[in-house]
Amino acid sequence: MFVRAYLRASTAEQDASRARNALQQFAADHGKAIAAQYIENASGARADRPELLR
């Protein structure tokens, strides 16, 4: 089964892609494969997050 991963960091000092390896390992541990990754640095308080809306 394929899943999609959404990675977000809320400030410029944070890096949303840091969690990528942990998410890939989590998916593999549960018999899943990540088919697509959506990564952005945007505040969670904002609704206009393009990657979230994909």
mmCIF file of the N, C-alpha and C atoms, coordinates in Angstrom:
data_MODEL
# 
_entry.id   MODEL 
# 
loop_
_atom_site.group_PDB 
_atom_site.id 
_atom_site.type_symbol 
_atom_site.label_atom_id 
_atom_site.label_alt_id 
_atom_site.label_comp_id 
_atom_site.label_asym_id 
_atom_site.label_entity_id 
_atom_site.label_seq_id 
_atom_site.pdbx_PDB_ins_code 
_atom_site.Cartn_x 
_atom_site.Cartn_y 
_atom_site.Cartn_z 
_atom_site.occupancy 
_atom_site.B_iso_or_equiv 
_atom_site.pdbx_formal_charge 
_atom_site.auth_seq_id 
_atom_site.auth_comp_id 
_atom_site.auth_asym_id 
_atom_site.auth_atom_id 
_atom_site.pdbx_PDB_model_num 
ATOM 1   N N  . MET A 1 1  ? 0.849  -1.179 0.000  1.00 0.00 ? 1  MET A N  1 
ATOM 2   C CA . MET A 1 1  ? 0.000  0.000  0.000  1.00 0.00 ? 1  MET A CA 1 
ATOM 3   C C  . MET A 1 1  ? 0.892  1.239  0.000  1.00 0.00 ? 1  MET A C  1 
ATOM 4   N N  . PHE A 1 2  ? 0.457  2.228  -0.734 1.00 0.00 ? 2  PHE A N  1 
ATOM 5   C CA . PHE A 1 2  ? 1.178  3.488  -0.809 1.00 0.00 ? 2  PHE A CA 1 
ATOM 6   C C  . PHE A 1 2  ? 0.494  4.530  0.068  1.00 0.00 ? 2  PHE A C  1 
ATOM 7   N N  . VAL A 1 3  ? 1.292  5.405  0.651  1.00 0.00 ? 3  VAL A N  1 
ATOM 8   C CA . VAL A 1 3  ? 0.784  6.513  1.460  1.00 0.00 ? 3  VAL A CA 1 
ATOM 9   C C  . VAL A 1 3  ? 1.470  7.784  0.983  1.00 0.00 ? 3  VAL A C  1 
ATOM 10  N N  . ARG A 1 4  ? 0.969  8.916  1.416  1.00 0.00 ? 4  ARG A N  1 
ATOM 11  C CA . ARG A 1 4  ? 1.563  10.216 1.108  1.00 0.00 ? 4  ARG A CA 1 
ATOM 12  C C  . ARG A 1 4  ? 2.037  10.843 2.398  1.00 0.00 ? 4  ARG A C  1 
ATOM 13  N N  . ALA A 1 5  ? 3.126  11.563 2.320  1.00 0.00 ? 5  ALA A N  1 
ATOM 14  C CA . ALA A 1 5  ? 3.694  12.200 3.500  1.00 0.00 ? 5  ALA A CA 1 
ATOM 15  C C  . ALA A 1 5  ? 3.643  13.719 3.344  1.00 0.00 ? 5  ALA A C  1 
ATOM 16  N N  . TYR A 1 6  ? 3.160  14.395 4.365  1.00 0.00 ? 6  TYR A N  1 
ATOM 17  C CA . TYR A 1 6  ? 3.125  15.859 4.394  1.00 0.00 ? 6  TYR A CA 1 
ATOM 18  C C  . TYR A 1 6  ? 4.058  16.308 5.505  1.00 0.00 ? 6  TYR A C  1 
ATOM 19  N N  . LEU A 1 7  ? 5.087  17.031 5.149  1.00 0.00 ? 7  LEU A N  1 
ATOM 20  C CA . LEU A 1 7  ? 6.064  17.518 6.116  1.00 0.00 ? 7  LEU A CA 1 
ATOM 21  C C  . LEU A 1 7  ? 6.001  19.035 6.138  1.00 0.00 ? 7  LEU A C  1 
ATOM 22  N N  . ARG A 1 8  ? 5.866  19.609 7.335  1.00 0.00 ? 8  ARG A N  1 
ATOM 23  C CA . ARG A 1 8  ? 5.734  21.061 7.454  1.00 0.00 ? 8  ARG A CA 1 
ATOM 24  C C  . ARG A 1 8  ? 6.549  21.562 8.631  1.00 0.00 ? 8  ARG A C  1 
ATOM 25  N N  . ALA A 1 9  ? 7.188  22.686 8.433  1.00 0.00 ? 9  ALA A N  1 
ATOM 26  C CA . ALA A 1 9  ? 7.839  23.412 9.521  1.00 0.00 ? 9  ALA A CA 1 
ATOM 27  C C  . ALA A 1 9  ? 7.239  24.810 9.525  1.00 0.00 ? 9  ALA A C  1 
ATOM 28  N N  . SER A 1 10 ? 7.086  25.381 10.697 1.00 0.00 ? 10 SER A N  1 
ATOM 29  C CA . SER A 1 10 ? 6.366  26.650 10.775 1.00 0.00 ? 10 SER A CA 1 
ATOM 30  C C  . SER A 1 10 ? 7.252  27.881 10.736 1.00 0.00 ? 10 SER A C  1 
ATOM 31  N N  . THR A 1 11 ? 8.556  27.741 10.876 1.00 0.00 ? 11 THR A N  1 
ATOM 32  C CA . THR A 1 11 ? 9.433  28.916 10.833 1.00 0.00 ? 11 THR A CA 1 
ATOM 33  C C  . THR A 1 11 ? 10.572 28.680 9.853  1.00 0.00 ? 11 THR A C  1 
ATOM 34  N N  . ALA A 1 12 ? 11.202 29.761 9.439  1.00 0.00 ? 12 ALA A N  1 
ATOM 35  C CA . ALA A 1 12 ? 12.316 29.665 8.496  1.00 0.00 ? 12 ALA A CA 1 
ATOM 36  C C  . ALA A 1 12 ? 13.513 28.948 9.115  1.00 0.00 ? 12 ALA A C  1 
ATOM 37  N N  . GLU A 1 13 ? 13.640 28.995 10.432 1.00 0.00 ? 13 GLU A N  1 
ATOM 38  C CA . GLU A 1 13 ? 14.756 28.340 11.104 1.00 0.00 ? 13 GLU A CA 1 
ATOM 39  C C  . GLU A 1 13 ? 14.588 26.826 11.166 1.00 0.00 ? 13 GLU A C  1 
ATOM 40  N N  . GLN A 1 14 ? 13.381 26.355 10.991 1.00 0.00 ? 14 GLN A N  1 
ATOM 41  C CA . GLN A 1 14 ? 13.115 24.928 11.022 1.00 0.00 ? 14 GLN A CA 1 
ATOM 42  C C  . GLN A 1 14 ? 13.198 24.365 9.603  1.00 0.00 ? 14 GLN A C  1 
ATOM 43  N N  . ASP A 1 15 ? 13.445 23.078 9.496  1.00 0.00 ? 15 ASP A N  1 
ATOM 44  C CA . ASP A 1 15 ? 13.553 22.431 8.194  1.00 0.00 ? 15 ASP A CA 1 
ATOM 45  C C  . ASP A 1 15 ? 12.542 21.289 8.130  1.00 0.00 ? 15 ASP A C  1 
ATOM 46  N N  . ALA A 1 16 ? 11.548 21.433 7.282  1.00 0.00 ? 16 ALA A N  1 
ATOM 47  C CA . ALA A 1 16 ? 10.485 20.439 7.191  1.00 0.00 ? 16 ALA A CA 1 
ATOM 48  C C  . ALA A 1 16 ? 10.993 19.089 6.718  1.00 0.00 ? 16 ALA A C  1 
ATOM 49  N N  . SER A 1 17 ? 12.051 19.069 5.953  1.00 0.00 ? 17 SER A N  1 
ATOM 50  C CA . SER A 1 17 ? 12.535 17.804 5.406  1.00 0.00 ? 17 SER A CA 1 
ATOM 51  C C  . SER A 1 17 ? 13.320 16.971 6.416  1.00 0.00 ? 17 SER A C  1 
ATOM 52  N N  . ARG A 1 18 ? 13.604 17.498 7.588  1.00 0.00 ? 18 ARG A N  1 
ATOM 53  C CA . ARG A 1 18 ? 14.357 16.741 8.598  1.00 0.00 ? 18 ARG A CA 1 
ATOM 54  C C  . ARG A 1 18 ? 13.645 15.453 8.992  1.00 0.00 ? 18 ARG A C  1 
ATOM 55  N N  . ALA A 1 19 ? 12.344 15.433 8.972  1.00 0.00 ? 19 ALA A N  1 
ATOM 56  C CA . ALA A 1 19 ? 11.573 14.262 9.398  1.00 0.00 ? 19 ALA A CA 1 
ATOM 57  C C  . ALA A 1 19 ? 11.431 13.210 8.297  1.00 0.00 ? 19 ALA A C  1 
ATOM 58  N N  . ARG A 1 20 ? 11.936 13.499 7.120  1.00 0.00 ? 20 ARG A N  1 
ATOM 59  C CA . ARG A 1 20 ? 11.745 12.608 5.971  1.00 0.00 ? 20 ARG A CA 1 
ATOM 60  C C  . ARG A 1 20 ? 12.234 11.186 6.247  1.00 0.00 ? 20 ARG A C  1 
ATOM 61  N N  . ASN A 1 21 ? 13.446 11.028 6.741  1.00 0.00 ? 21 ASN A N  1 
ATOM 62  C CA . ASN A 1 21 ? 13.980 9.687  6.984  1.00 0.00 ? 21 ASN A CA 1 
ATOM 63  C C  . ASN A 1 21 ? 13.165 8.937  8.032  1.00 0.00 ? 21 ASN A C  1 
ATOM 64  N N  . ALA A 1 22 ? 12.753 9.635  9.086  1.00 0.00 ? 22 ALA A N  1 
ATOM 65  C CA . ALA A 1 22 ? 11.946 8.996  10.127 1.00 0.00 ? 22 ALA A CA 1 
ATOM 66  C C  . ALA A 1 22 ? 10.603 8.534  9.565  1.00 0.00 ? 22 ALA A C  1 
ATOM 67  N N  . LEU A 1 23 ? 9.989  9.336  8.710  1.00 0.00 ? 23 LEU A N  1 
ATOM 68  C CA . LEU A 1 23 ? 8.711  8.948  8.110  1.00 0.00 ? 23 LEU A CA 1 
ATOM 69  C C  . LEU A 1 23 ? 8.876  7.772  7.149  1.00 0.00 ? 23 LEU A C  1 
ATOM 70  N N  . GLN A 1 24 ? 9.963  7.766  6.389  1.00 0.00 ? 24 GLN A N  1 
ATOM 71  C CA . GLN A 1 24 ? 10.208 6.645  5.486  1.00 0.00 ? 24 GLN A CA 1 
ATOM 72  C C  . GLN A 1 24 ? 10.404 5.354  6.270  1.00 0.00 ? 24 GLN A C  1 
ATOM 73  N N  . GLN A 1 25 ? 11.127 5.438  7.381  1.00 0.00 ? 25 GLN A N  1 
ATOM 74  C CA . GLN A 1 25 ? 11.339 4.252  8.208  1.00 0.00 ? 25 GLN A CA 1 
ATOM 75  C C  . GLN A 1 25 ? 10.027 3.794  8.836  1.00 0.00 ? 25 GLN A C  1 
ATOM 76  N N  . PHE A 1 26 ? 9.221  4.738  9.308  1.00 0.00 ? 26 PHE A N  1 
ATOM 77  C CA . PHE A 1 26 ? 7.926  4.406  9.909  1.00 0.00 ? 26 PHE A CA 1 
ATOM 78  C C  . PHE A 1 26 ? 7.047  3.688  8.888  1.00 0.00 ? 26 PHE A C  1 
ATOM 79  N N  . ALA A 1 27 ? 7.003  4.226  7.672  1.00 0.00 ? 27 ALA A N  1 
ATOM 80  C CA . ALA A 1 27 ? 6.194  3.606  6.621  1.00 0.00 ? 27 ALA A CA 1 
ATOM 81  C C  . ALA A 1 27 ? 6.690  2.186  6.336  1.00 0.00 ? 27 ALA A C  1 
ATOM 82  N N  . ALA A 1 28 ? 7.988  2.031  6.207  1.00 0.00 ? 28 ALA A N  1 
ATOM 83  C CA . ALA A 1 28 ? 8.556  0.707  5.923  1.00 0.00 ? 28 ALA A CA 1 
ATOM 84  C C  . ALA A 1 28 ? 8.261  -0.276 7.047  1.00 0.00 ? 28 ALA A C  1 
ATOM 85  N N  . ASP A 1 29 ? 8.364  0.190  8.283  1.00 0.00 ? 29 ASP A N  1 
ATOM 86  C CA . ASP A 1 29 ? 8.094  -0.670 9.438  1.00 0.00 ? 29 ASP A CA 1 
ATOM 87  C C  . ASP A 1 29 ? 6.654  -1.166 9.456  1.00 0.00 ? 29 ASP A C  1 
ATOM 88  N N  . HIS A 1 30 ? 5.760  -0.431 8.801  1.00 0.00 ? 30 HIS A N  1 
ATOM 89  C CA . HIS A 1 30 ? 4.346  -0.791 8.781  1.00 0.00 ? 30 HIS A CA 1 
ATOM 90  C C  . HIS A 1 30 ? 3.900  -1.333 7.424  1.00 0.00 ? 30 HIS A C  1 
ATOM 91  N N  . GLY A 1 31 ? 4.880  -1.735 6.602  1.00 0.00 ? 31 GLY A N  1 
ATOM 92  C CA . GLY A 1 31 ? 4.558  -2.344 5.318  1.00 0.00 ? 31 GLY A CA 1 
ATOM 93  C C  . GLY A 1 31 ? 3.991  -1.394 4.292  1.00 0.00 ? 31 GLY A C  1 
ATOM 94  N N  . LYS A 1 32 ? 4.327  -0.132 4.397  1.00 0.00 ? 32 LYS A N  1 
ATOM 95  C CA . LYS A 1 32 ? 3.824  0.885  3.467  1.00 0.00 ? 32 LYS A CA 1 
ATOM 96  C C  . LYS A 1 32 ? 4.986  1.486  2.694  1.00 0.00 ? 32 LYS A C  1 
ATOM 97  N N  . ALA A 1 33 ? 4.684  2.121  1.592  1.00 0.00 ? 33 ALA A N  1 
ATOM 98  C CA . ALA A 1 33 ? 5.675  2.848  0.808  1.00 0.00 ? 33 ALA A CA 1 
ATOM 99  C C  . ALA A 1 33 ? 5.144  4.256  0.564  1.00 0.00 ? 33 ALA A C  1 
ATOM 100 N N  . ILE A 1 34 ? 6.000  5.232  0.692  1.00 0.00 ? 34 ILE A N  1 
ATOM 101 C CA . ILE A 1 34 ? 5.582  6.618  0.469  1.00 0.00 ? 34 ILE A CA 1 
ATOM 102 C C  . ILE A 1 34 ? 5.597  6.888  -1.030 1.00 0.00 ? 34 ILE A C  1 
ATOM 103 N N  . ALA A 1 35 ? 4.430  7.181  -1.572 1.00 0.00 ? 35 ALA A N  1 
ATOM 104 C CA . ALA A 1 35 ? 4.276  7.419  -3.008 1.00 0.00 ? 35 ALA A CA 1 
ATOM 105 C C  . ALA A 1 35 ? 4.566  8.871  -3.364 1.00 0.00 ? 35 ALA A C  1 
ATOM 106 N N  . ALA A 1 36 ? 4.301  9.781  -2.443 1.00 0.00 ? 36 ALA A N  1 
ATOM 107 C CA . ALA A 1 36 ? 4.525  11.201 -2.702 1.00 0.00 ? 36 ALA A CA 1 
ATOM 108 C C  . ALA A 1 36 ? 4.825  11.900 -1.387 1.00 0.00 ? 36 ALA A C  1 
ATOM 109 N N  . GLN A 1 37 ? 5.663  12.927 -1.478 1.00 0.00 ? 37 GLN A N  1 
ATOM 110 C CA . GLN A 1 37 ? 5.988  13.736 -0.303 1.00 0.00 ? 37 GLN A CA 1 
ATOM 111 C C  . GLN A 1 37 ? 5.661  15.175 -0.620 1.00 0.00 ? 37 GLN A C  1 
ATOM 112 N N  . TYR A 1 38 ? 5.031  15.839 0.302  1.00 0.00 ? 38 TYR A N  1 
ATOM 113 C CA . TYR A 1 38 ? 4.676  17.241 0.161  1.00 0.00 ? 38 TYR A CA 1 
ATOM 114 C C  . TYR A 1 38 ? 5.371  17.978 1.296  1.00 0.00 ? 38 TYR A C  1 
ATOM 115 N N  . ILE A 1 39 ? 6.291  18.868 0.943  1.00 0.00 ? 39 ILE A N  1 
ATOM 116 C CA . ILE A 1 39 ? 7.131  19.525 1.935  1.00 0.00 ? 39 ILE A CA 1 
ATOM 117 C C  . ILE A 1 39 ? 6.971  21.032 1.801  1.00 0.00 ? 39 ILE A C  1 
ATOM 118 N N  . GLU A 1 40 ? 6.748  21.697 2.944  1.00 0.00 ? 40 GLU A N  1 
ATOM 119 C CA . GLU A 1 40 ? 6.698  23.152 2.918  1.00 0.00 ? 40 GLU A CA 1 
ATOM 120 C C  . GLU A 1 40 ? 7.063  23.733 4.272  1.00 0.00 ? 40 GLU A C  1 
ATOM 121 N N  . ASN A 1 41 ? 7.517  24.960 4.230  1.00 0.00 ? 41 ASN A N  1 
ATOM 122 C CA . ASN A 1 41 ? 7.763  25.737 5.432  1.00 0.00 ? 41 ASN A CA 1 
ATOM 123 C C  . ASN A 1 41 ? 6.696  26.822 5.457  1.00 0.00 ? 41 ASN A C  1 
ATOM 124 N N  . ALA A 1 42 ? 5.681  26.629 6.287  1.00 0.00 ? 42 ALA A N  1 
ATOM 125 C CA . ALA A 1 42 ? 4.571  27.567 6.379  1.00 0.00 ? 42 ALA A CA 1 
ATOM 126 C C  . ALA A 1 42 ? 3.921  27.431 7.745  1.00 0.00 ? 42 ALA A C  1 
ATOM 127 N N  . SER A 1 43 ? 3.358  28.493 8.211  1.00 0.00 ? 43 SER A N  1 
ATOM 128 C CA . SER A 1 43 ? 2.690  28.480 9.503  1.00 0.00 ? 43 SER A CA 1 
ATOM 129 C C  . SER A 1 43 ? 1.438  27.607 9.450  1.00 0.00 ? 43 SER A C  1 
ATOM 130 N N  . GLY A 1 44 ? 1.222  26.825 10.504 1.00 0.00 ? 44 GLY A N  1 
ATOM 131 C CA . GLY A 1 44 ? 0.020  26.006 10.593 1.00 0.00 ? 44 GLY A CA 1 
ATOM 132 C C  . GLY A 1 44 ? -1.229 26.832 10.809 1.00 0.00 ? 44 GLY A C  1 
ATOM 133 N N  . ALA A 1 45 ? -1.058 28.087 11.188 1.00 0.00 ? 45 ALA A N  1 
ATOM 134 C CA . ALA A 1 45 ? -2.203 28.966 11.404 1.00 0.00 ? 45 ALA A CA 1 
ATOM 135 C C  . ALA A 1 45 ? -2.784 29.483 10.090 1.00 0.00 ? 45 ALA A C  1 
ATOM 136 N N  . ARG A 1 46 ? -2.024 29.332 9.010  1.00 0.00 ? 46 ARG A N  1 
ATOM 137 C CA . ARG A 1 46 ? -2.493 29.814 7.715  1.00 0.00 ? 46 ARG A CA 1 
ATOM 138 C C  . ARG A 1 46 ? -3.177 28.691 6.951  1.00 0.00 ? 46 ARG A C  1 
ATOM 139 N N  . ALA A 1 47 ? -4.282 28.997 6.326  1.00 0.00 ? 47 ALA A N  1 
ATOM 140 C CA . ALA A 1 47 ? -5.022 27.994 5.556  1.00 0.00 ? 47 ALA A CA 1 
ATOM 141 C C  . ALA A 1 47 ? -4.516 27.895 4.122  1.00 0.00 ? 47 ALA A C  1 
ATOM 142 N N  . ASP A 1 48 ? -3.795 28.899 3.657  1.00 0.00 ? 48 ASP A N  1 
ATOM 143 C CA . ASP A 1 48 ? -3.331 28.897 2.263  1.00 0.00 ? 48 ASP A CA 1 
ATOM 144 C C  . ASP A 1 48 ? -1.944 28.254 2.154  1.00 0.00 ? 48 ASP A C  1 
ATOM 145 N N  . ARG A 1 49 ? -1.913 26.943 2.393  1.00 0.00 ? 49 ARG A N  1 
ATOM 146 C CA . ARG A 1 49 ? -0.671 26.169 2.301  1.00 0.00 ? 49 ARG A CA 1 
ATOM 147 C C  . ARG A 1 49 ? -0.789 25.277 1.069  1.00 0.00 ? 49 ARG A C  1 
ATOM 148 N N  . PRO A 1 50 ? -0.131 25.644 -0.018 1.00 0.00 ? 50 PRO A N  1 
ATOM 149 C CA . PRO A 1 50 ? -0.297 24.937 -1.297 1.00 0.00 ? 50 PRO A CA 1 
ATOM 150 C C  . PRO A 1 50 ? -0.049 23.432 -1.219 1.00 0.00 ? 50 PRO A C  1 
ATOM 151 N N  . GLU A 1 51 ? 0.980  23.006 -0.509 1.00 0.00 ? 51 GLU A N  1 
ATOM 152 C CA . GLU A 1 51 ? 1.281  21.578 -0.453 1.00 0.00 ? 51 GLU A CA 1 
ATOM 153 C C  . GLU A 1 51 ? 0.213  20.804 0.311  1.00 0.00 ? 51 GLU A C  1 
ATOM 154 N N  . LEU A 1 52 ? -0.379 21.418 1.314  1.00 0.00 ? 52 LEU A N  1 
ATOM 155 C CA . LEU A 1 52 ? -1.447 20.756 2.074  1.00 0.00 ? 52 LEU A CA 1 
ATOM 156 C C  . LEU A 1 52 ? -2.688 20.566 1.202  1.00 0.00 ? 52 LEU A C  1 
ATOM 157 N N  . LEU A 1 53 ? -2.923 21.495 0.311  1.00 0.00 ? 53 LEU A N  1 
ATOM 158 C CA . LEU A 1 53 ? -4.124 21.459 -0.528 1.00 0.00 ? 53 LEU A CA 1 
ATOM 159 C C  . LEU A 1 53 ? -3.987 20.550 -1.743 1.00 0.00 ? 53 LEU A C  1 
ATOM 160 N N  . ARG A 1 54 ? -2.807 20.012 -1.986 1.00 0.00 ? 54 ARG A N  1 
ATOM 161 C CA . ARG A 1 54 ? -2.604 19.126 -3.147 1.00 0.00 ? 54 ARG A CA 1 
ATOM 162 C C  . ARG A 1 54 ? -3.298 17.808 -2.960 1.00 0.00 ? 54 ARG A C  1 
# 
